[in-house]
Amino acid sequence: MARPDSLLDALDPEQRQVAEALRGPVRVLAGAGTGKTRAITHRIAHGVATGVYQSTEVLAVTFTTRAAGEMRTRLRELGAPGVQARTFHAAALRQLRYFWPATHGTELPTLTESKLPLMALAARRQRLGVDQGTLRDLASEVEWSKVSNVRPEEYAALAPTRGREVNGVDPETVGRVFGTYEDVKRGQGRMDMEDVLLLNAALLAEDERVAAQVRRQYKFFVVDEFQDVSPLQSALLDLWLGGRDEICVVGDPAQTIYSFAGANADYLRDFPGKHPGTTAIDLVRNYRSTPEVIGSANRLLAGSSSRGVQLVAQRPSGPAVAYREYDDEVAEAEAVAAEVLRLRDSGVSLGSMAVLFRINAQSEAFEDALAARNLAYVVRGAARFFDRQEVRQAITLLRGTARSGGGGDDLAADVRGTLGGMGWTAEPPSGRGTARDRWESLQALVSQAESAAAQTEVSLGDFVDDLDRRAAEQHAPVADGVTLATLHTAKGLEWDAVFVCGAQEGSIPISFAQTPAEVEEERRLLYVGMTRARLHLSVSWSLSRNPGGRRTRKASRFLTGLRPDTGSAAEPKRAKKAARAAMCGTCGRPLSTAGERKVGRCMDCPATYDEDLFARLKEWRRQRASDDGVPAYVVFTDKTLEAIAEVKPTGDAQLLKISGVGATKIERYGEELLALID
């Protein structure tokens, strides 16, 4: 066990306050990157080391298995291995499995893996024909209702007042399907994840003997990410406490991004009112990001209702935050991939870079652009790593190799050889989908083996034992590739370089964010994305979706005051340029489409470009696209080639004036183009 003083020596003044506040209610407002996990794990370990806590009497609760696993690892390293660190659901399920059979004289209902089959049966019983997408929406609505303590018969009246709806299904029908779903589930002897919390709460509320036993077991509580607590989780926490106030809550109202799922930051804000005598501590020293990143993040929230603590950067100064505008999403993805390549060549590993976007559907262009440059990438958001079938199979095979004595002196080679029997190859599959997901899982194990072998002498058996431990704690190794993830998925993570992409109106804030509260949640989502960056941060947006499309998009309203060119002459210059190009150069009539404006003439007017040069440019583009393994339009669109054939530029400066040609494309294609024109 660590000495009490040594546990405090490495903490900053505010973190030390947290670690020393061992009794009574404590609220910690912890800004992004301020070391909240460090503070609360040292607090628990300090309480155990000083004898204030018995390790078995402490329950630390968080929201993800990854975060719980990280807590357990840190507590073990700090000399407090007996402390329970679990998610709300894991803690409640453990109690249910222990108490339910004795209390009810029956087996606990079976936990269902998915609501969808039960939801489909409920919809059919209500004579409602729905597709898989609508079933998922109904399932999400049932989840929200249950964590918000909304019963089926109340749904129709409450849904409109809470801004809840299911596309194509009226609230009354949703309420009936919800009620039927509950009947179907009970009839099959099943429970869902929300039932785990509901049944545990009911057990504690209705059986004083069970409640007393749980309260004797757990006397001290720590709750992380408290801004994400739902009404149901708050009620369960109150039942665990049983009127006591030995609780420490930690959270950041500026990172509340799950209100749509029932999270309510008011429980964090109002905690001192509910618990008189609360010790309130703010963690403001950010150790993750440069002053440039932190300055932008602070300005993003300044004056808004989303503001949490004012962060103070502790790292040295770094590169300026980049704000970049592109003609279309393909150009944006190409530029991001080119910058990833540049950073990699300058020494930044691919695994320490991330591309973040609002929705999963935005990933495709970035996947294509990275793949075209043979840059490895990992798409986050699939099943938990150790829950994947291929991972379980791989560990079984590795364990078999180790037990049979098949391991040699080269751990990485042993792992590669064993996983090669499952189809792993050094090069990833060219396409996306199941094959790519499987390869990424196996590659993560290979990368973990290579990392372990580089640090110390590890046998294959030791490596498998470590994987088993990590599986229990849900610590997943990742392949060394650029992370592609939604902003929601990125919460709790960090990288050296972060590209926040698609930051235009309609995406951030997303188009269906209508109320002021919904728009503010989108602001917080952008804040979460920006504060994931340690050193390099780029925020970008595109004026159109596709190459050659109408450039009608605008940068997100949240970037006003952040971009260096906000309020400058940049916009008027663009407007003047557009105005000059709005008349046909041949007949003088107004131009009506993006394609006409790009080439500067009406489509029915005679072509004024060099048609022989245009034909040569198209043939060059076909060959170049084939060599690069990308669609032809990724190189240049037809309209851009027409404009090049018309202008016949003689240098980079003239090329840059052509719509559809940017610095990145000049770097890649400029020399070849100019040689072809010459």
N, C-alpha and C positions, 0 to 999 in steps of 0.2 A: 504494500500500500504506500502511496506517495505521501511525503511529509506535507502537512497542511500549508506551511509557508511556501513550499516550492510550487504548489498549485496556483498561488496568487502572483508569483514573481513575474510571470510572462504576460500578464494581462495589462491592458491600458487602464487608466483611472476609472472609466465608466464600466468596463467589463469587470473590474475588481469590485465595484459597488454591487454589481449583480451577484458575483460569487460570494460576497459576504452577507447578502440579504437572505438569510437562511430560514427565517420564520415569518409567518403572516403572509398576507396577500402582496404579491409583487407584480407590477406591470412593466414590461420592457418594450419600448418602441425602438425597434432595431432597423435602421435603414439598410438599403442594399449594400452588401459587401462589408458590413461593420463587424463581422465575427460573432454573430448571435449564437451559432452552434457551439463555438469555442466558449463563450460566456456561460451558457446554461450547462454544458457538460462539466466545466470546471466548478460551477456552483454545486452540482450534484456530488461530484467527487470530493469537493471541500467539505460538504455536509457529512459525507460518509467518513472522511478522514478525521474530522473533529468529533465524531460520535453523536452529532446532532441527529443524523439519519442512520437507520439500519438499511443496508442496501436493498433488502427484500421488501422494505416498506415504501419504496419510491416507485411511482409509475410515471414514466415520461411518454407523452403521447404526441404523435405528429400525423401527417396526412399521407405520406407515401412510404412504401416499403424501403425505397432507397434511402430516404432520410432517416428512417428508424434504424436501418442497418448501419448507417454512418454514425449515429448516436451510440449504438452498442459497441462499435469498434473503438470509438474515442473513449468511452467509459471504461472499457477493458484496459486500454492503454494507460488510463489515469488511475487505475487501481480500484475501480468500482464495477467489477464484472457481473455482480448479482443484481444490478438494477434492471428492471424491465423497461425496455423502450419498444413501443409498439404503435401501430396505427390505431385509430379509434375502432375500426372494424375488427382488427386482430385481437385487441384487448377484450372487446365485447364478445366475440365468438369463443374465446378461451373460457370466459366466465359461463357462457351458455352451455358449452359442452360439459362443464364440470357440474353445474347445478341443475340443469333441466331434467335429466332422468330421475333424480331423487325427488325433485319438487313435483313433477307432473306424472311420474310413473310411466312415461313413454319415451321413445327415442326422440331426439331433437329432429325437427323437420330437415330434409335434405336441402343443402344449399345449391340452388340452381346456377349453372354457369352462365346462362343467358336468359333474358326476359323474352326474347323474340318468339320462340315457339309457343309459350303461354299467351303472349300478346296476340299472336295470330289466331289462336283458338278463341280468345275473348272477342276479337273483332268479328270472327265468323258467327259467333253466337249472337252478336248484335247486328247481324246481316250487313256488315260493313266490309266492302271490298277494298283492300288497300295493298299498296306495293311495299317492298322491303324498306324503302326510304321512309314512308309514312309510319310503318311499324316501329322503326328506330326513333322517330319523332315522338310517337305515343309512349314508348318506353322511357325516353328522356323526361317526358312530362310527368309520368308516374313517379320517377325518381325525385323530381323537384317537389312534387306534391307531398311525398312521404317525408322527405327531410325538412319540409316546411310545415309539417303537422297539418296538412290540408287533407281532409277526408274526401272520399269519392262524392258524397252527397253535397259537399261544400264547393266542389271545384267550379261548377258552372257559374256560381255567383261571384267567386273570388278571382277567377282567372282574368277577366277583363280589367279589374282594378290593379292587378299585378303585372299587366302587360304580357300575359301568357296566351299563346295560341298555337294551334297545330294547323298547318296549311291544308285547306280543303276539308277540315273536320270542325264542326261547330262545338263550342264549349260543352253543351249539354251531352252531345254524343261522346266527347272525350271523358266526361264524368261517368257515363254509363259503362264505357269500355274499361275504365279504371276499376269500377266496382266489380265487373265481371272477371277481370284479370285476377283480382283478389280471391274471388270465389273459385276460379279454376286452380289457382295456386294452392289454396288450402285443400281443395278436393284431391290433389295429387300428393299431399303431404310434403310440400316444398316451401322454401323461404328464399327471398332474394336478399341482396346485400343490405338494403334499407331495413328489412325485417330483423337483421342481426342486431341493429341498434334499437329498433322498436321493442323487440322481444326482451332484450337485456334490460331496457328501461322499465318495461312492465314487470319483469321479474323482481327488480329491486324495489319498485314502488309497492308491489302487492305482497311481498314476503319479507317481513322485517328480519327474519333469521338470516336469510340470504344477504340482505343489505348490511346487516351487522357484521357478518363474516367478511364481506368484501371490504368494509371500512376498517376492520381490524387488520386486514392484510395490507391495504394501501392507505398510508397516513399523509403522504406528501405527493403532490401532483405538479408536473411541469407540462405545459401545453405549448408546442411550437406552432408557428403559422396561425396564430389565433385569429387573424383577420379573415380566415377562411372557414370559421366555425359556422355551422348551420343551426337553426332553431332546435332540431332534434339532437345534435351533438351537444349543444349547450345544456339541454334538459338532462341528458345522460350524465354529463359532467357534474351537474348539481346533485344528482342522485349518488354518484360516487363520493362526492364530498360530504353529503349528509349534514349540511349546515356548518361545516368547518371552513376555515379560511386559509389552510396551508396549501396555497396554490400560487404558482408563478406562471404567468402567461407572457408569450413573446410574439410580436408580430409587427407588421408595417402596413398602415392603412393605404399607403401609396402603392402597394402591391396587391390590392384587392382586385382580382381579375376573374373571379368565379361567382359573381352575384347571380348570373343566369342559372347556376346550379344550386342556388340556395344559400351561398356564403353571405354573411352579414358582418361587416366591419364594425357595426355599432357595438357588438359585444366587447370588442377591444377598446373602442373609444370610451364606452360608458363603464368600463370595469371599475374605476375608482369610486363611482357613485354606487355601484352594487356592493362593493367591498370597502367600507370605511376603514381608514387607516392604511390604505394601500401605499407601498413604497413604489414610486414612479421613477424610472430611470430611462434616459434616452441614449442610445448608441448612435453616434454621429460620425465617428472616424471611419472613413471608407478606405480599406486596405487593398481593394481590388483594382480600382481604376485610376487613370491619370486625372490631373486637375481639369484637362480639356473635356474629358468624358463627363466628369462630375458636374462641371459648370453647365454643360448642355442639359444634363438631366435635371439639375436644379431649376434652370430657366424654364424647362418644359412644364413643370408643375407650379411655378411661381404664380401666386394670385388665384389659383384654382382651388376648388373644394377638395381636390385629390391630394393636396400637399401633405406630406408626412413630416419627417425630420429634415432639417437642412444639412445635407451631407458635407463633410470636410475631407477633401482628398489628402491622403498620406503618402502617395507615391510621387516620384519626381515627374516633372513635366514631360509630355510626349507629343506625338503628332497632333495636329489640329483635326477636329472632327470634320469629315468630308460630307458635303451635301451635294448630290449629283442628280441631274435631270437627263433623261434619255428619250429618244424619239418613240421607242416601243419596247415591249417586254423582252423581245429577242436581243435588242441592242443592250438593254440593261443586264441581262444574263451574261452576254458575251463580255461586257466590260467587267463584271464581277469576277467571272472566271479568269480573265486576264490578270486582274489584280491578285487573285488567289495564287496564280502561277508566279507572279512577281514576288509576293511575300514568301512563298515557299523557297524560291531561289535565293532570297535574302536571309533564309535561316529559320523562318517561322514554320513549324510543322503543320501538316494538313490537319492533324487531330486537334490542334489548338485554334482552328478557325471554324466559323459557323455562318451560314446564310439563313436568315430568319424571315418569315413572311406571315401574313395573316391567316391564310387557309392552305390546306394541303394541296389543293389544285394548282397553286402557284409554283409548285416545285419543279414541274416538268421542264421548263425552259432552262433552269439552273442545272438539272441533271444532265440535259443534253450538252450544255456548254462545258461542263466539267468533264464529261465523258469524252468529248471531242478532243480534249487536251490530255487525256489519260490521267486525269486527277481523280483519285479515289474519293468516294463520298459515302456517307451513311445517312439514311433517312430515319429520323427518330419517330417514335409513336406506335411501334408495333407492340406485340405482346412482351411482357417482361422477359429479360434475356434467359434466365434459367428455367422459365416455363416453356420455352420453345422446344418442340419435339426434336429438332436436329441437335440442339444443345444437350438435351438429356441423353440422346443416343451417343453423341460424341464422348461425353463424360463416361458413360458405361464402357465404350470401347477403350478409352484411355486407361480406365481402371483395370480392365482385363489385360491390356498390354503390360501394365505395371506389375500385376500379380503373377503373370506368366514369366516374368523376368525378361521381357522383351525390350526394356528400356536400356539405352546405352549411356555414354558420357555426354551426349549432345541432346539436351532437353528439347530445344527448338526443332531439331531434326526428327526426334522421336514423335513429337506432336504432329509435325507436318506429314510424316510418313503414315501415322495412324489415321489422320483425317483425310489423307489422300484416298484411303479405302472407302470413304464416304462420298467421294467425288470432289473434295476440295482441290483447287488448283491455285497456283501462284497468281494467275490473272483472273479477274472477276468476269462473270458472264457479261455479254455485251448488252443484253436487254434488261428491262425492269420486271418486277413481279416476284413470284415465289422463288424462282431460282436465285435471283439476286439477294433476296432476304435470307435465304439459306446460306449463301456464300458469305454474306456479311457476318452471320452468327459464327460460322466456323473460322473466318478470318480473325474475328475478335479473340478467339481462343489461341490462335497461332500468335497473334500480336502479344497476348498476355504471356505466353511461354517465352517468346523472344525477350520481352522486358524482364521477366524473372531470371532468365539465364544470364542476362547482361549484368545483373546486380550481384548475384551470388551463386554458389554451386547448389543447384536444386535438382533432386532426382525426380523422375516421372511420378513416383509414388507420392512424394511431398507436394508436387504440383497438383495432383488430383485431390489430395487432402485439402489443399488451400481452396480449390474450386468448390469442394463440398461445403467448406465453411462460408465461402462467399455466397453460395446458393442459399444457405440458411439465412444469411444477412442481406440478401438481394443486392449485392454489389456486382454490377455487370461490367466486365471489360468491354472496351469498344475498339473497333478496328481503327487504324490510323488513317482516317479519311475526314474530309470536310463534313461537318454536321449540317444537314438540311432539316429544318424543323419549323413548326409554327411557333408564334410568339408564346402561346399558352404552354406548349411543350417545353420551351426553353427556360421556364421559371425554375429557379434553384440551381441553374448551371452557369458556367462562365467559360470564356475563351479569350485568347490573346487578341484575336481579330474577329470582329462581328460586322456582318453586312445586314442591315435592316432594309429589306427591299419591298417594293410595292407600296411606298408611303405616299399614296395619292388619295384624294377624296374618293370615297366609295369603297376603298379598301381599309384605310386607317384615317378616320373612323369608317367602319364598314357600313354599307348602305342601309342596313336595317336597324342601325342604332339611331333611334328617332328622338327619344326623350333626353333631357339634359343629363340624367343619371346614366343612361346608356352611353352617351357620348363621352362622359367623364371616365367611364370604365375603359373605353378605347384609348383615352389619353394615358391611363395607367398602364395599359397593355404596351403601348409604345415605350413608356418609361422602363418597364421591366426589360424589354428588348435592348434598349440602349445601355442599361446598367449591367448587362452581361459582359460587356467588353472590358478587358484589362488595359489594352494599349491602343489598338487601332479600332476606330468606329467609323463606318460609312453608312449614311442614310440616303436612299435613292428612291426615285419614282420615275414612271414613264408616262409620256403624253398620250400614247395610244396602246392598244393591246397588241396589234399585229403590225408588221412592217408595211408601210404604205397606208396605214389607216389614218383616220382623222385624228389630229393631235388636239383633242378637246379636254383632256384631263388636266387637273390642277394639283399642285402639291398639297399635301395635307394641311389643313388649317392649323394643326398643332406645331408646324414648323415655322410659323410666323414668329419672328423675333429670334429664331435660332440660326437660320440661314444667313450667311454673310451678305447675300444679295437681296435680302428682304427689304422691299421699299426702294431698291436702287433702280437704275435706268435699264436693267436687264430686260424687264418685261416690255417697256415701251419700245426698245430696240427690236424685240421679236415681233411686236405688233406692226412696226413700220416695215420690216422685211416682208411680213405676210401681205401687207397692203400693196407693196410694190409688185409682188408676185401674183396679185389677185386678178390681173388682166392678161388676156391672151397676147403673146408676143407677135402672133401672126395676124389675127383679125381685130384685136383690141377689145373683144367681148369679155365680160366677167367670167372668171373660172369658177366652176361649181363643185368640183370634187377634189379630194386630196391628191389623186393621181394627176389631175390636170395642173394643180398648183405646183406639184413637184417638178414637172417638165416645162411649165410655163406656157402651155398652149392648150387649146381645145382638142379633144380627142378626134374630132372630125376635120380638123385642120391638117394640111400636109405636114408630114414629119420634117423637122428642120435639123435633125441630127444626122450624123454620118452613118448610114445604114450598114455599110461594110464593116465599120468599126464596131457597131452594135452587135453584129453577128459574131465578130471575133471575140468580143467581150463575153457574150453568152457562152461560147465554146470554152473560153478560159474559165468561166465560172463553173461550168459543168465539170471540168476536170479537177478544179480546185476543191469543189464540194465533195467529189468522189474521193480524192486523196485525204481530205480531212474527216470523211465519214459523217458529214452533216447535210441537211437539206440545202438545196441551192439558194433559197431565199435567205438563209442565215449568212451567206457570203454577201450578196447584194440582191435587192429586188429588181425586177425588170425596169421599173420606173427609174430607179437610181442609175441603172446601166444606160438607159436612154439619156438621162441628164448628163452623164459622163461623156457619152458619144456626141452630145450637142456642144458641151463646153470645151471639150478636148483640153483638159487642164495640163499644164506643163510643170507643175510643182505641187508640193504638199499644201501650200497656202490656198491655191485655187481648188484643190480637192476638198479641203475643209469647208468651202462655201457651198458645196453641193449637199442638198438634203439627203440624209441616209448615209453620209460618210462622216465618221467621227475619228478621234485620235486613235482609238483602239484599232479600227479597221485600216487606217493608214499605216499603223505599225505592222499589221499582219499582211496587208495586200498592196500597200502604196507603191513599193518599188516595182512589183510585177505589173501593176496597172500602168504606171508611167512609161515603163519600157514597151508595153503593148501599144500604147497610144503613140509613142514616138516612132 
